[in-house]
């Protein structure tokens, strides 16, 4: 699974909902499991245009799937 900044991913929430997000990192070691930092597509696009850093949240690797490799 190749994940890099900008990769389109689908994450699964605790309620089982599937949400499209953009990766901000590749897989990283978290405290108990690997995570990928993600952000919404709107946040990703807005900060790319402004040059700011997007707000991100760590997401468990096992709860996401790659839709579009970067």
Secondary structure by P-SEA (a helix, b strand, c coil): ccccccbbbbbbccccbbbbbbbcccccccccbbbbbbbcaaaaaaaaaaccccbbbbbbcccccccccc
